[in-house]
């Protein structure tokens, strides 16, 4: 209930928060391999984990590219920046302002040991597919069930392809 109240209070400031996030993310040093190979900036707040978190996101991008070229093109088209940051209320979000996906990968649930890049890949594909229909007016209409379903589909597809892999 408390998160619902906070969301309603924060709604008028969504655009301002988006601009601030875009500004902060533009000032952080991106993961060099992700930027060189894919043109996607993977950045993290200085107090957010270690460089390994950015490497996990890069591994997720590699997995998407290797196993589903159409989904990768969708991610590349709709996400310019992946910002790793603490998200106490939402856990993850997509901001159409700046085409930014904000992830808190520490909060990914149901993630078996060693399969974190697969779970990240599911989130990235979901937010890229949602961004096709997303506008500030429709932001409230997104259902959490769709996110979980899309993530489950991608995760199952990658786990079937890589049954014994650990990253």
N, C-alpha and C positions, 0 to 999 in steps of 0.2 A: 504494500500500500504506500509506503514511504517513497519508493522509487516512482510510482505513478504521480505523486504530488510534485516531486522534483522535476519530472519530465514536463508537467504542465507549466510549472514556473519557469523552466528554462526554454520553453518553446519560442517565445518572442526573441530570444537572444541566439537562436541557432545560427543565423547568418553571421553574426558577429563572432561567435565561437569558431565557425568554419574559417573565416578570414584569419583569425589569430592562429589557428592550427596550420593553415597554409603558409603563413609567414614564418612560424617557428620551424616547420619542416624544411622550408627552403634554406634556412640558415645552418642546418645540420649536415655533417659529412655523410654522403651516401655510400652504400656498399659498392665498391668499384666494379666487381664482376657483374653484378646485376645491371648496373648502369651501362657498362660496355656491351654486354651480350644482348640485353633485352630493351634497353632504354627506359627502364623503370627504376625510379629512385627508391631504395630501401633505406630508411633512416630510423634512428632510435634516439630517444631522449638519453642524455648522458647518464642518468641514474637508472636506466632501464636495463637490467641484466648485463649480458656480455656480448661480445662480437659473435658468439655462437648463435644467438637469436637471429641475427641478420643472415648468418650462414644457413640456418634452417629455412628461412623465407626464400633464399636463393635456391636451395635444394627443391623447395616446393615449385618454384617457377620452372626449374629444369624438368621435374616430373611432369608437369602439365604440358610442357613443350614436347617431351618425348612421347607421351601416351595419348594426347588428344590435341591435335593441332588447331582444330576449330575453337575449342575452349581457350587455348592459349591466345589465339588471335582476339577473342572477346576480351580476355584479361588485358592484353596489351593495348587494345583500343580504348577501354574504359577506365583503366587505372594507371595514372602517371606516377603516383607516389604511394608507398606503403609505409605508414608511420607506426612504429612500435611504441606504444605508450600505455600507461595504466588507464584502464577504463572501468572505473568502479561501478557505474550504473549500467552501461550497455554491454560491455565485454568486447564489442566490435561495432564499427559503424562505417558507413560510406558517406562521404560528403561530395555532392556534385560540384561544389565550389572547389576548383582545383583538381578534380577527379582524384580524390584522396581516399584511401582505405586505411582506417585506423584499427589496429589489432592489438589486443592484449593477449599474447600467445601463452602467457602463464595461466590463463583461465580456461584454456581449452579442456573440455571435459571428455571423458570416455576415450582417452588417447593412450593406447598401450605403449609401453616403453619402446622407444626407438622409432615410432611412427609419427612423430610430431610434424614432419614435412607433409605427410599425407593429409593430416587434419588441416594444416594451413592451406594446402592446395584446395581443399573443399571450401574453405571460407573465401578464398580469393575468387574462385569460380562463381560462387553464389553472389558475392557483391558485384562482380562484373556483369552477371546476368540481370541482377536487380537494377543496375544503373541504366539499363536500356529503357526502362519504364519509369525511372525515378525523377520526381521533381519535388520541390519543397511542399507543394500542395498534397502530393500523394504520399509523403513520408510517413504519415500516420497509418496508412493502409497496408503497410508491409506486415505480413504475418510471420511470426517466428517459426511456424510449422514449415513454411516454404524454405527457410534457411536450413533447418535441420534436415529436411528431405533432400535438398540439393547437396548438402554436405555429405549426407549418408550415401547418396548415389555415387559421388565422386570418390569417396573413401573406399566404398566396396569395390569399385572398378579398379582402383589402384592397388588395393590389397590382393585382389584376385590375380593381377598381373605380377605383383611382387610378393608372393606369399611368405618368403623367409628372409626378406631384406630387412636390414636394420641400418639406420643412417647415423 
